[in-house]
């Protein structure tokens, strides 16, 4: 079997792990040295032009993966290689709440190193696609979730990155705009060979839009392959999980999370710190 040139891949993940510390509702540490794997030892290779649907139950690590893929968050161990410019499309991500919609477009363009004429061009694209009208002149903090999604999605489309990472951005707002976004991304996929990572709780949306399925569960890569096959296995798991009741379901979830916890680090006293 002929080995592919790594540059044929849009993204290569090699034994990637991300660790977080547990915090309570007041954003304080629940207990000292209590850490868990948001992602653990995840490896995959995604070819350029592929459309990958990322599946997983709540808290499985999907959004953490989107942050790592976009370069917003650092990995703890392993390596991610990305060939091309990437953009994360998620509610609120990359938007300054104090600025107007129009100001956000121009700031984003400037941060990407675009010239004045290029910023003017993408501004018109965003105005046309987002259909926000006079709301573009209002501070983003006054926007609804759906309006923020419209703005963020429209800016990312106008900037034309090589890799789109869409994290639940179409789960809010009206279905008409969601269809408009999917149609545009399908056009980009077909005409320009864009690579797309698509996170959605809508299994049908994933099956209709994506070619590859990636199932993340409990912070680990459970399966990757043809989207219909992976979606079927994931659906069976969800049905099994939903079939559990009360204490039985809670016990299952607790045991699953325990597997993600790291061993507690030994606390060092003052003298140990000096002489270690």
BAFI-3210 file (N, C-alpha, C; in Angstrom, 3 decimals, decimal comma, padded with zeros to 6 digits):
// residues 276
n [1|2|3|4|5|6|7|8|9|10|11|12|13|14|15|16|17|18|19|20|21|22|23|24|25|26|27|28|29|30|31|32|33|34|35|36|37|38|39|40|41|42|43|44|45|46|47|48|49|50|51|52|53|54|55|56|57|58|59|60|61|62|63|64|65|66|67|68|69|70|71|72|73|74|75|76|77|78|79|80|81|82|83|84|85|86|87|88|89|90|91|92|93|94|95|96|97|98|99|100|101|102|103|104|105|106|107|108|109|110|111|112|113|114|115|116|117|118|119|120|121|122|123|124|125|126|127|128|129|130|131|132|133|134|135|136|137|138|139|140|141|142|143|144|145|146|147|148|149|150|151|152|153|154|155|156|157|158|159|160|161|162|163|164|165|166|167|168|169|170|171|172|173|174|175|176|177|178|179|180|181|182|183|184|185|186|187|188|189|190|191|192|193|194|195|196|197|198|199|200|201|202|203|204|205|206|207|208|209|210|211|212|213|214|215|216|217|218|219|220|221|222|223|224|225|226|227|228|229|230|231|232|233|234|235|236|237|238|239|240|241|242|243|244|245|246|247|248|249|250|251|252|253|254|255|256|257|258|259|260|261|262|263|264|265|266|267|268|269|270|271|272|273|274|275|276]
n.u [000,846|000,587|002,222|000,839|001,660|002,268|001,310|-000,992|-002,873|-005,207|-005,341|-003,447|-003,511|-001,667|-001,532|-002,878|-003,555|-005,571|-005,759|-007,783|-008,545|-010,726|-013,472|-015,731|-019,121|-018,581|-016,295|-014,079|-011,437|-012,461|-011,249|-007,930|-005,431|-007,130|-007,652|-008,662|-008,928|-009,821|-009,515|-007,998|-005,164|-005,656|-005,707|-005,608|-006,013|-006,889|-007,927|-007,367|-010,163|-012,052|-015,126|-015,935|-017,930|-018,328|-019,158|-020,738|-021,670|-022,943|-020,304|-018,299|-015,978|-015,952|-016,143|-013,792|-011,968|-012,503|-011,500|-008,788|-008,172|-008,565|-006,559|-006,920|-006,758|-004,156|-002,444|-001,768|-000,221|001,277|000,698|-000,560|-000,849|-001,508|-002,453|-002,829|-005,019|-007,179|-010,530|-012,603|-015,994|-018,241|-020,765|-020,458|-017,644|-014,666|-015,863|-016,156|-017,882|-018,414|-018,112|-019,666|-021,497|-020,505|-018,024|-016,764|-016,427|-014,507|-012,365|-011,727|-010,907|-008,658|-006,999|-006,446|-004,696|-005,547|-005,812|-007,105|-008,974|-009,588|-010,787|-013,037|-014,329|-014,898|-016,550|-018,857|-019,665|-020,309|-022,389|-024,326|-024,692|-025,299|-027,682|-028,416|-029,065|-029,909|-029,010|-026,319|-025,115|-025,341|-024,179|-022,647|-023,236|-025,902|-027,110|-029,058|-028,566|-028,832|-028,385|-025,719|-024,554|-025,160|-023,600|-020,936|-020,672|-020,998|-018,806|-016,641|-017,089|-016,708|-014,010|-012,844|-011,306|-009,046|-009,798|-012,712|-014,146|-016,857|-018,757|-021,538|-022,746|-024,943|-027,054|-028,625|-030,955|-032,811|-034,155|-034,037|-031,785|-029,824|-029,968|-029,176|-026,501|-025,470|-025,857|-024,097|-021,652|-021,586|-021,299|-018,758|-017,311|-017,646|-016,804|-014,370|-012,975|-012,818|-011,889|-013,833|-014,831|-017,460|-019,586|-022,435|-025,570|-027,547|-028,183|-029,117|-028,472|-025,690|-025,263|-026,303|-024,678|-021,945|-019,012|-017,221|-017,276|-016,610|-016,321|-016,303|-015,936|-016,159|-013,787|-012,110|-011,146|-013,527|-014,382|-013,689|-014,603|-016,569|-019,357|-022,093|-021,882|-020,468|-022,276|-024,466|-023,508|-022,993|-025,573|-026,804|-025,433|-026,299|-029,031|-028,878|-027,782|-029,806|-031,710|-031,117|-032,025|-032,516|-030,669|-029,090|-028,271|-026,868|-024,807|-023,445|-022,549|-020,949|-018,930|-017,821|-016,750|-014,863|-012,821|-011,555|-010,187|-007,106|-004,386|-003,960|-001,661|001,170|001,290|003,772|005,705|007,191|009,974|010,429|010,047|012,247|014,449|013,960]
n.v [-001,205|002,152|004,817|007,828|011,218|013,500|016,063|015,743|015,536|017,404|017,719|016,262|014,346|013,305|011,156|012,856|014,654|016,362|018,094|019,021|020,930|020,162|022,209|024,124|025,516|028,171|028,648|027,767|025,584|022,243|020,294|019,864|019,054|017,509|016,305|015,845|013,961|015,721|015,120|012,132|010,632|010,796|010,057|010,709|011,006|013,344|013,777|016,346|018,261|016,606|016,022|016,066|014,660|015,199|013,257|012,588|012,229|014,642|016,458|014,814|015,587|016,884|019,710|020,528|019,320|020,830|023,322|022,745|021,999|024,406|025,916|027,554|026,618|025,055|021,905|019,240|016,896|015,138|015,843|018,157|018,611|021,016|021,747|024,544|027,481|027,853|028,142|028,670|028,238|029,101|029,781|033,023|032,852|034,552|037,015|040,414|041,609|044,237|045,792|046,939|044,981|045,569|046,734|044,516|042,917|044,378|044,492|041,779|041,267|042,938|041,737|039,430|040,332|041,594|043,917|047,317|047,509|044,832|044,263|045,868|044,520|041,969|042,857|043,691|041,230|039,917|041,536|041,063|038,257|037,673|038,992|040,774|043,414|046,584|045,883|045,414|047,714|047,855|047,166|043,979|042,713|043,074|041,317|038,413|034,853|033,538|035,621|036,275|033,932|034,078|036,321|035,521|033,204|034,244|036,004|034,198|032,643|034,600|035,187|032,964|030,479|027,592|025,442|024,676|024,762|023,829|024,339|023,452|025,758|026,067|025,335|027,150|029,877|030,552|027,961|028,401|030,037|028,303|026,277|027,758|028,265|025,632|024,924|026,747|025,854|023,302|023,960|025,144|022,925|021,248|022,842|024,096|022,322|022,444|021,662|020,376|020,348|019,208|019,730|018,588|018,049|017,011|014,158|013,426|015,686|015,559|013,102|013,676|015,718|015,162|013,158|011,568|010,021|010,786|009,560|010,625|009,706|009,872|011,276|009,911|008,606|006,815|005,701|005,977|006,580|005,684|007,878|007,042|004,495|004,927|006,677|005,005|003,171|004,916|005,864|003,537|003,238|005,561|004,999|002,788|003,986|005,823|004,033|003,236|003,709|006,132|005,498|003,521|004,568|006,833|005,623|004,343|006,591|007,869|005,960|005,950|008,523|008,402|006,952|008,852|010,426|011,654|010,150|011,206|013,760|013,581|015,542|017,879|018,644|021,514|021,062|018,900|020,097|021,752|020,004|018,269]
n.w [000,000|-000,943|000,651|001,818|001,053|003,644|003,241|001,823|003,645|005,538|008,270|010,838|013,653|016,392|018,876|020,799|023,752|026,165|029,168|031,893|034,889|037,555|038,414|040,531|040,574|041,132|039,829|041,162|042,271|042,636|044,196|045,424|043,041|041,415|038,413|034,970|031,884|029,137|026,531|025,388|024,227|021,385|017,971|014,477|010,876|008,499|005,269|002,785|001,758|002,823|004,630|007,845|010,259|013,620|016,267|019,450|022,901|025,337|026,853|025,974|024,712|022,299|021,757|022,956|021,246|018,959|019,728|019,941|017,313|016,024|017,035|019,182|021,766|023,685|023,349|025,695|025,593|022,826|019,303|016,885|013,493|011,126|007,877|006,255|006,499|009,260|010,607|013,366|013,856|016,041|018,502|019,737|019,658|018,988|018,717|019,651|022,270|022,934|020,704|017,611|015,157|012,600|013,221|014,310|012,056|010,614|012,398|012,605|009,977|009,837|011,756|010,429|008,618|006,306|003,562|003,226|001,069|000,726|003,165|002,945|000,896|002,044|004,039|002,712|001,719|004,110|005,074|003,093|003,284|005,975|006,561|008,564|008,618|009,995|012,468|012,369|013,100|015,760|019,139|019,679|022,052|022,419|020,781|019,912|020,496|018,065|016,241|016,787|015,920|013,190|012,451|013,139|011,564|008,997|008,797|008,925|006,626|004,666|004,983|003,959|004,745|004,649|006,132|007,789|010,994|012,531|015,240|016,612|015,677|014,087|015,572|016,788|016,262|013,176|011,019|008,321|007,843|008,736|006,818|004,606|005,273|005,331|002,654|001,428|002,468|001,385|-001,268|-001,171|-000,398|-002,636|-004,842|-004,147|-002,623|000,173|003,538|006,133|009,484|011,333|013,918|015,444|017,094|015,651|014,148|011,608|010,117|010,183|008,848|006,308|005,411|005,812|004,968|006,302|009,489|012,881|016,027|019,218|022,542|026,029|026,074|024,389|021,163|019,708|017,284|013,757|010,421|007,454|007,286|007,619|008,697|011,117|012,347|012,711|014,622|016,719|017,219|018,156|020,556|021,937|022,170|023,837|026,108|026,759|027,438|029,968|033,377|035,979|038,888|037,774|035,308|036,202|037,636|035,570|034,089|036,006|036,413|033,893|033,793|035,846|034,700|033,270|035,000|036,299|038,102|041,490|042,279|044,379|047,270|048,022|050,834|052,505|052,992|051,280|048,812|048,709|048,752|046,665]
ca.u [000,000|001,410|002,104|000,462|002,415|001,547|000,675|-002,314|-003,781|-005,479|-005,034|-002,925|-003,428|-000,802|-001,577|-003,188|-004,291|-005,828|-006,114|-008,386|-008,749|-012,134|-013,856|-017,142|-019,925|-017,983|-015,022|-013,006|-011,051|-013,263|-010,304|-006,559|-004,842|-008,119|-007,608|-009,233|-008,656|-010,884|-009,198|-006,905|-004,467|-006,459|-004,922|-006,344|-005,523|-008,016|-007,476|-007,883|-011,430|-012,990|-016,097|-015,933|-018,942|-017,835|-020,271|-020,412|-022,645|-022,517|-019,119|-017,417|-014,701|-016,092|-015,794|-012,354|-011,272|-012,648|-010,580|-007,426|-008,050|-008,521|-005,371|-007,296|-006,283|-002,940|-002,516|-000,859|000,741|000,987|000,962|-001,518|-000,292|-002,581|-001,983|-003,773|-005,647|-008,406|-011,421|-013,618|-017,290|-019,024|-021,482|-019,649|-016,198|-014,009|-016,619|-016,015|-019,252|-018,568|-018,096|-020,816|-021,265|-019,661|-016,668|-016,217|-015,989|-013,284|-011,295|-011,343|-010,148|-007,352|-006,218|-006,030|-003,700|-006,123|-005,699|-008,349|-009,918|-010,016|-011,720|-014,284|-014,962|-015,505|-017,625|-020,056|-020,077|-020,938|-023,664|-025,267|-024,988|-025,840|-029,046|-028,655|-029,616|-029,463|-028,386|-024,872|-024,636|-025,591|-023,182|-022,932|-023,791|-027,360|-027,570|-029,501|-027,609|-028,959|-027,758|-024,267|-024,202|-025,209|-022,452|-019,713|-020,646|-020,828|-017,420|-015,748|-017,286|-016,118|-012,548|-012,470|-010,185|-008,913|-010,433|-013,794|-014,472|-018,189|-019,137|-022,923|-023,103|-026,238|-028,072|-029,443|-031,459|-033,854|-033,740|-033,761|-030,396|-029,004|-029,938|-028,379|-025,098|-025,110|-025,765|-022,859|-020,512|-021,577|-020,741|-017,320|-016,771|-017,649|-016,095|-013,030|-012,323|-012,568|-011,989|-014,813|-015,162|-018,833|-020,108|-023,864|-026,358|-028,502|-027,578|-029,505|-027,677|-024,334|-025,290|-026,586|-023,660|-020,564|-018,584|-016,521|-017,782|-015,632|-017,067|-015,524|-016,724|-015,335|-012,480|-011,309|-011,663|-014,164|-014,446|-013,632|-014,844|-017,699|-020,257|-023,310|-021,494|-020,156|-023,515|-025,302|-022,951|-023,212|-027,014|-027,060|-024,904|-027,192|-030,262|-028,543|-027,608|-031,120|-032,517|-030,797|-032,895|-032,167|-029,375|-028,317|-027,656|-025,902|-023,661|-022,730|-021,880|-019,902|-017,821|-017,186|-015,945|-013,733|-011,750|-010,889|-009,440|-005,682|-003,990|-003,639|-000,238|001,540|001,593|005,109|005,869|008,177|011,322|010,523|010,185|013,613|015,465|013,638]
ca.v [000,000|003,361|005,761|009,163|012,390|014,136|017,284|015,401|015,623|018,739|017,668|015,012|014,355|012,200|010,880|014,146|014,671|017,660|017,886|020,155|020,785|020,252|023,423|024,141|026,536|029,492|028,637|027,422|024,179|021,379|019,748|020,004|018,006|016,671|016,647|014,802|014,038|016,159|014,227|011,244|009,797|010,812|010,105|010,542|011,725|013,784|014,237|017,630|018,149|015,723|016,663|015,163|014,887|014,770|012,823|012,284|012,722|015,861|016,303|013,755|016,161|017,413|021,131|020,611|018,999|021,971|024,368|022,325|022,041|025,814|026,550|028,454|025,999|024,259|020,518|018,910|015,937|014,794|016,857|018,366|019,302|021,565|022,292|025,545|028,382|027,293|029,081|028,073|028,908|028,700|030,921|033,973|032,746|035,541|038,261|041,364|041,964|045,685|046,413|046,668|043,917|046,111|046,880|043,167|042,465|045,092|044,060|040,419|041,395|043,533|040,724|038,444|040,965|042,030|045,338|048,070|047,134|043,453|044,344|046,424|043,462|040,951|043,516|043,635|039,815|039,614|042,272|040,372|036,879|037,590|039,539|041,381|044,756|047,665|045,338|045,471|048,965|047,734|046,332|042,543|042,278|043,170|040,311|037,103|033,791|033,300|036,729|036,105|032,831|034,620|037,203|034,725|032,316|035,060|036,499|033,077|032,303|035,663|035,109|031,870|029,656|026,270|024,457|025,180|023,962|024,325|023,728|023,732|027,127|026,062|024,796|028,272|030,703|029,963|026,845|028,905|030,478|027,098|025,634|028,637|028,015|024,289|024,977|027,444|024,992|022,226|024,561|025,285|021,562|020,709|023,695|024,504|021,251|022,851|020,644|020,853|019,567|019,624|019,204|018,854|017,013|016,494|013,015|013,491|016,762|015,020|012,056|014,269|016,705|014,697|011,920|010,788|010,165|010,635|009,427|010,853|009,356|009,800|011,861|009,050|008,332|005,492|005,159|006,904|005,819|006,203|008,553|006,274|003,374|005,471|007,230|003,880|002,647|005,954|005,865|002,354|003,553|006,547|004,284|001,964|004,912|006,362|002,945|003,108|004,550|006,573|005,192|002,691|005,476|007,668|004,768|004,158|007,854|008,102|005,045|006,411|009,708|008,001|006,481|010,025|011,110|011,359|009,838|012,404|014,018|013,640|016,893|017,983|019,588|022,573|020,494|018,073|020,999|022,282|018,980|017,396]
ca.w [000,000|-001,081|001,757|001,352|001,482|004,753|002,771|001,307|004,778|006,075|009,705|011,393|015,114|016,807|020,322|021,416|025,017|026,787|030,572|032,599|036,329|037,935|039,137|040,921|039,893|041,374|039,106|042,090|042,190|043,505|045,184|044,942|042,209|040,742|036,997|034,123|030,463|028,231|025,415|025,789|023,247|020,157|016,738|013,223|009,696|007,687|003,959|002,319|001,052|003,532|005,516|008,991|011,285|014,932|017,090|020,840|023,869|026,043|027,693|025,466|024,268|020,933|021,715|023,260|019,999|018,044|020,197|019,606|015,854|015,592|017,596|020,274|023,004|023,524|023,770|026,794|025,042|021,440|018,277|015,799|012,329|010,292|006,603|005,775|007,464|009,814|011,299|014,227|013,832|017,214|019,062|020,533|019,475|018,151|018,638|020,755|022,646|023,093|019,383|016,749|014,184|011,534|013,761|014,452|010,727|010,241|013,309|012,206|008,730|010,154|012,466|009,421|007,764|005,042|003,216|003,363|000,013|001,000|004,301|002,403|000,098|002,912|004,786|001,879|001,695|005,403|005,104|002,217|003,700|007,345|006,559|009,879|008,426|010,880|013,687|012,205|013,707|017,200|019,835|019,619|023,347|022,335|019,828|020,373|020,130|016,630|015,516|016,939|015,040|011,826|012,242|013,171|010,403|007,788|008,769|008,611|005,213|003,846|005,092|003,061|005,220|004,035|007,022|008,632|012,180|012,873|016,522|017,034|015,301|013,404|016,485|017,264|015,167|012,339|010,174|006,987|007,777|008,891|005,492|003,755|005,633|004,867|001,191|001,070|002,786|000,395|-002,472|-000,927|-000,391|-003,995|-005,809|-003,713|-001,869|001,559|004,586|007,112|010,680|011,606|015,176|015,565|017,771|014,673|013,462|010,203|009,525|010,022|007,815|005,000|005,022|005,972|004,324|007,323|010,853|013,964|017,272|020,438|023,734|027,226|025,801|023,528|019,831|019,702|015,913|012,629|009,197|006,669|008,219|007,923|009,561|012,445|012,889|013,144|015,876|017,734|017,520|018,989|021,893|022,554|022,531|025,007|027,225|027,110|027,996|031,391|034,194|037,330|039,510|036,860|034,333|036,905|037,944|034,307|033,756|037,007|036,144|032,654|034,085|036,691|033,823|032,701|036,055|036,440|039,487|042,275|042,491|045,797|047,764|048,590|051,925|052,290|052,921|050,079|047,666|048,709|048,503|045,532]
c.u [000,881|001,148|001,825|001,409|001,599|000,808|-000,674|-003,362|-003,975|-005,064|-004,516|-002,807|-002,674|-000,769|-001,821|-003,992|-004,438|-006,364|-006,683|-008,444|-010,228|-012,386|-015,331|-017,864|-019,385|-016,605|-013,832|-012,667|-011,893|-012,396|-008,911|-006,152|-005,859|-008,216|-008,189|-008,857|-009,901|-010,766|-007,994|-006,418|-005,250|-005,554|-005,842|-005,659|-006,724|-007,491|-008,084|-009,166|-012,433|-013,943|-016,379|-017,005|-018,456|-019,030|-019,806|-021,466|-022,095|-021,306|-018,121|-016,055|-014,755|-015,644|-014,326|-011,547|-011,352|-011,702|-009,125|-007,187|-007,889|-007,307|-005,665|-006,773|-005,056|-003,174|-001,525|000,198|000,314|001,228|-000,192|-000,830|-001,438|-001,964|-003,046|-004,288|-006,949|-009,217|-012,457|-014,888|-018,119|-019,675|-020,552|-018,156|-015,670|-014,753|-016,365|-017,393|-019,490|-018,638|-019,386|-020,480|-020,308|-018,209|-015,997|-015,696|-014,634|-012,102|-010,789|-010,503|-008,758|-006,441|-005,706|-005,025|-004,220|-005,922|-007,079|-009,393|-010,460|-011,025|-013,065|-015,058|-015,623|-016,642|-018,931|-020,589|-020,831|-022,313|-024,719|-025,677|-025,700|-027,287|-029,406|-029,175|-029,028|-028,821|-026,859|-024,274|-024,894|-024,474|-023,608|-023,528|-025,316|-027,962|-028,140|-028,447|-027,635|-028,283|-026,233|-023,768|-024,169|-023,960|-021,159|-019,565|-020,336|-019,404|-016,470|-015,865|-016,595|-014,590|-011,971|-011,260|-010,137|-009,702|-011,487|-014,017|-015,769|-018,685|-020,515|-023,411|-024,463|-027,350|-028,977|-029,921|-032,442|-033,296|-033,395|-032,314|-029,448|-028,870|-029,073|-026,886|-024,632|-024,950|-024,464|-021,639|-020,426|-020,974|-019,221|-016,634|-016,617|-016,770|-014,647|-012,303|-011,974|-012,692|-012,883|-014,949|-016,504|-019,355|-021,574|-024,533|-027,409|-027,837|-027,895|-028,699|-026,262|-024,296|-025,480|-025,437|-022,251|-020,289|-017,888|-017,147|-016,655|-016,403|-016,118|-016,417|-015,799|-013,927|-011,597|-011,974|-012,201|-014,123|-014,311|-013,764|-015,980|-018,811|-021,491|-023,031|-021,238|-021,423|-024,441|-024,825|-023,165|-024,674|-027,396|-026,593|-025,829|-028,498|-030,051|-028,436|-028,960|-032,048|-032,237|-031,630|-032,239|-030,761|-028,476|-027,578|-026,577|-024,639|-022,790|-021,920|-020,731|-018,679|-017,067|-016,278|-014,728|-012,540|-010,959|-010,034|-007,977|-005,386|-003,618|-002,134|000,045|001,880|002,971|005,127|006,993|009,585|011,507|010,726|011,619|014,614|015,148|014,254]
c.v [001,255|004,333|007,161|010,218|013,098|015,393|017,023|015,497|017,073|018,806|016,285|015,189|013,104|012,101|012,157|013,961|016,104|017,413|019,168|019,856|020,963|021,513|023,341|025,289|027,954|029,617|028,428|025,940|023,354|020,756|019,789|018,791|017,086|017,121|015,494|015,048|014,521|015,372|013,393|010,410|009,667|010,969|009,915|011,335|012,055|014,359|015,590|017,408|017,230|016,550|015,690|015,562|014,331|014,507|012,524|012,864|013,972|015,575|015,288|014,276|016,785|018,880|021,356|020,331|020,174|023,108|024,029|022,424|023,476|026,551|027,507|027,932|025,141|022,828|020,285|017,903|015,588|015,959|016,930|019,160|019,726|022,177|023,244|026,424|027,765|028,367|028,294|028,909|028,335|029,951|031,714|033,935|033,811|036,851|039,119|041,918|043,475|046,408|046,118|045,505|044,356|046,243|045,519|042,638|043,080|044,697|042,680|040,435|041,934|042,530|039,646|039,031|041,429|043,525|045,986|047,661|045,724|043,430|044,889|045,367|042,417|041,552|043,452|042,207|039,451|040,281|041,521|039,010|036,821|038,065|040,165|042,815|045,781|047,163|045,334|046,716|049,002|046,915|044,865|042,030|042,337|042,123|039,089|036,077|033,527|034,377|036,657|035,003|033,290|035,440|036,392|033,833|033,103|035,598|035,386|032,661|033,320|035,607|033,935|031,058|028,316|025,222|025,153|024,214|024,530|023,598|024,219|025,128|027,198|025,519|025,882|029,076|029,941|028,909|027,301|029,334|029,287|026,377|026,438|028,400|026,654|024,255|025,649|026,557|023,816|022,713|024,700|023,924|021,042|021,501|023,975|023,447|021,626|021,650|021,194|019,849|020,095|018,934|019,585|017,704|016,424|015,400|013,049|014,550|016,269|014,004|012,639|015,131|016,130|013,404|010,981|011,056|009,945|010,649|009,556|010,530|009,208|010,312|011,052|008,868|006,916|004,873|006,285|006,078|006,439|006,699|007,724|005,121|003,846|006,002|006,132|003,327|003,639|005,983|004,697|002,594|004,526|005,892|003,426|002,835|005,455|005,313|002,707|004,094|004,918|006,252|004,379|003,563|006,333|006,884|004,572|005,412|008,154|007,230|005,452|007,608|009,362|007,552|007,641|010,768|010,692|010,980|011,119|012,529|014,125|015,077|016,907|019,023|020,569|021,992|019,647|018,930|021,514|021,235|018,060|017,942]
c.w [000,000|000,066|001,222|001,902|002,557|004,308|002,108|002,412|005,195|007,534|010,070|012,906|015,561|018,334|021,137|022,709|025,517|028,186|031,163|034,100|036,639|038,746|039,497|040,226|040,087|040,727|040,027|041,929|043,153|044,591|044,567|044,112|041,531|039,291|036,181|032,654|029,733|026,931|025,808|024,612|021,927|018,932|015,530|012,117|008,819|006,373|003,608|001,518|001,710|004,388|006,652|009,994|012,611|015,839|018,509|021,762|024,559|026,932|027,192|025,022|022,883|020,846|022,068|022,008|019,021|018,433|019,863|018,103|015,345|016,121|018,731|021,614|022,712|023,970|024,909|026,356|023,621|020,504|017,284|014,698|011,432|009,041|006,064|006,895|007,951|010,530|012,092|014,154|014,980|017,786|019,979|020,239|018,522|018,011|019,873|021,080|022,722|021,752|018,624|015,820|013,097|011,994|013,931|013,125|010,390|011,123|012,906|010,936|008,965|010,844|011,513|008,437|006,423|004,829|003,261|002,329|000,234|002,145|003,831|001,627|000,992|003,737|004,004|001,795|002,974|005,504|004,293|002,767|005,045|007,441|007,918|009,793|009,389|012,163|013,586|012,855|015,216|017,846|019,857|020,933|023,358|021,394|020,555|019,972|018,636|015,801|015,609|016,006|013,586|011,519|012,161|011,950|009,135|007,660|008,341|007,146|004,305|003,858|004,315|003,540|004,483|004,814|007,883|009,791|012,742|014,120|016,954|016,638|014,610|014,279|017,035|016,055|014,298|011,393|008,763|006,830|007,912|007,548|004,528|004,000|005,135|003,356|000,748|001,342|001,819|-000,916|-002,345|-000,942|-001,822|-004,951|-005,436|-002,881|-000,448|002,501|005,689|008,250|011,177|012,866|015,302|016,316|016,840|013,847|011,970|009,471|009,228|008,882|006,420|004,486|004,955|005,209|005,310|008,685|011,847|015,278|018,458|021,638|024,933|027,004|024,868|022,165|019,798|018,301|014,894|011,350|008,400|007,588|008,585|008,878|010,988|013,116|013,404|014,483|017,026|018,165|018,414|020,423|022,635|022,994|023,776|026,259|027,699|027,700|029,471|032,196|035,532|037,768|038,589|035,835|034,988|037,237|036,704|033,953|034,719|036,742|034,877|032,924|034,940|035,853|033,225|033,731|036,060|037,887|040,217|042,447|043,984|046,178|048,419|049,703|051,606|052,114|051,670|048,836|047,552|048,246|047,336|044,252]
res [x|x|x|x|x|x|x|x|x|x|x|x|x|x|x|x|x|x|x|x|x|x|x|x|x|x|x|x|x|x|x|x|x|x|x|x|x|x|x|x|x|x|x|x|x|x|x|x|x|x|x|x|x|x|x|x|x|x|x|x|x|x|x|x|x|x|x|x|x|x|x|x|x|x|x|x|x|x|x|x|x|x|x|x|x|x|x|x|x|x|x|x|x|x|x|x|x|x|x|x|x|x|x|x|x|x|x|x|x|x|x|x|x|x|x|x|x|x|x|x|x|x|x|x|x|x|x|x|x|x|x|x|x|x|x|x|x|x|x|x|x|x|x|x|x|x|x|x|x|x|x|x|x|x|x|x|x|x|x|x|x|x|x|x|x|x|x|x|x|x|x|x|x|x|x|x|x|x|x|x|x|x|x|x|x|x|x|x|x|x|x|x|x|x|x|x|x|x|x|x|x|x|x|x|x|x|x|x|x|x|x|x|x|x|x|x|x|x|x|x|x|x|x|x|x|x|x|x|x|x|x|x|x|x|x|x|x|x|x|x|x|x|x|x|x|x|x|x|x|x|x|x|x|x|x|x|x|x|x|x|x|x|x|x|x|x|x|x|x|x|x|x|x|x|x|x]
***
